[in-house]
Amino acid sequence: MSWIGWIVFGALAGWVASLVVKDQRRGCIMNIIVGILGAVLGGFIYRVATDTPWDFGWDWKSFGVAVLGALLLLVILSLVTRSTTRR
């Protein structure tokens, strides 16, 4: 996948994850970053859990893994930012 493909794929995955979590604080750039990092995180978890290599292609399976990874990343980010703002 080209770097433009990663940006578009990350933007879509991050946007869908932010809709599910109902996260209104992050913008387009953060959606791209969360989506790309979520795709990498989800792919790593998939590889460890199934012991099969991941190809990061443009298909529904990859999109689902990327969204799940982005959701996990958003939950972790919200827990970290919530704990630091209470202090």
URDA-V857277 format. One record per pair of residues at least 12 apart in sequence whose C-alpha atoms are under 6 Angstrom apart, sorted by the first residue. I is the first residue (numbers start at 1). J is the second residue. Records with the same first field share a line. If there is no record, write none. Layout:
BEGIN
I=J / J
END
This chain:
BEGIN
10=32 / 35 / 36
11=31 / 32 / 35
13=35 / 66 / 67
14=31 / 32 / 34 / 35
15=31
17=67 / 70 / 71
34=70
35=70
38=66 / 69 / 70
39=66 / 69
41=69
42=65 / 66 / 69
END
